[in-house]
Amino acid sequence: MEKGFTIDGATKRTIIRITEYLLTPGEINLSWNDISNVLLQDGKTVIAFGSGTGKNRGVKACNSALSNYRTASRAANKPTRSLFHLIGPKNLLLKEVNDAREMIEKSVYPTSRVVFGVARDDKVSDEVRITILATGEDTYKKQLNHI
């Protein structure tokens, strides 16, 4: 087993964000169990980031993250397990969170499990940030082939 390794910028950002999810108290908290249920699924795991500002910032952040997801996954397939975490300013509205949740639920298979967390950050003024973890595309294809 290797005793050490280097990581690139994307991996570093991912580790930082997952750590934030677990350590930052929010309105809806994610647990290690939530994260590991996505990461330990069969198939490719894709992590995508998005952000939005101004009017409809939650929708913009979600569109950005979903676009980045499609680019990173290099496929039109939908995941079977997804997790997203949304961080916004003090004036973050429940409608913004719900709009993002609905967009993500529409982008996955109808039987997919979607878990989400929400936190407010005093250091964020107008930006909404979303991170999506998704997996299980290969698992779903295998299930379809066995029917």
DALINLIN-V235731 format. One record per residue. N is the residue number from 1. RES is the residue in one letter. PSI is psi in whole degrees, -180 to 180 (999 if undefined). Layout:
BEGIN
N	RES	PSI
N	RES	PSI
END
This chain:
BEGIN
1	M	139
2	E	148
3	K	-10
4	G	161
5	F	163
6	T	157
7	I	154
8	D	178
9	G	-39
10	A	-42
11	T	-41
12	K	-46
13	R	-39
14	T	-45
15	I	-42
16	I	-45
17	R	-43
18	I	-40
19	T	-41
20	E	-42
21	Y	-39
22	L	-28
23	L	-18
24	T	116
25	P	139
26	G	-176
27	E	-38
28	I	114
29	N	148
30	L	146
31	S	169
32	W	-35
33	N	-43
34	D	-47
35	I	-45
36	S	-30
37	N	-28
38	V	-48
39	L	-29
40	L	6
41	Q	154
42	D	154
43	G	175
44	K	138
45	T	132
46	V	136
47	I	128
48	A	147
49	F	150
50	G	156
51	S	157
52	G	151
53	T	166
54	G	-158
55	K	138
56	N	36
57	R	-33
58	G	-43
59	V	-42
60	K	-44
61	A	-42
62	C	-45
63	N	-43
64	S	-47
65	A	-42
66	L	-38
67	S	-44
68	N	-35
69	Y	-49
70	R	-39
71	T	-45
72	A	-36
73	S	-19
74	R	34
75	A	158
76	A	3
77	N	154
78	K	146
79	P	160
80	T	-18
81	R	133
82	S	150
83	L	137
84	F	151
85	H	131
86	L	130
87	I	131
88	G	178
89	P	179
90	K	-33
91	N	20
92	L	131
93	L	149
94	L	-34
95	K	-40
96	E	-42
97	V	-46
98	N	-40
99	D	-43
100	A	-44
101	R	-45
102	E	-41
103	M	-43
104	I	-41
105	E	-32
106	K	-19
107	S	-1
108	V	171
109	Y	149
110	P	-29
111	T	5
112	S	152
113	R	125
114	V	123
115	V	142
116	F	159
117	G	155
118	V	135
119	A	153
120	R	143
121	D	121
122	D	-23
123	K	-10
124	V	128
125	S	-51
126	D	0
127	E	142
128	V	130
129	R	137
130	I	137
131	T	133
132	I	131
133	L	128
134	A	145
135	T	173
136	G	6
137	E	-47
138	D	-37
139	T	-43
140	Y	-42
141	K	-40
142	K	-41
143	Q	-42
144	L	-39
145	N	-22
146	H	-5
147	I	999
END
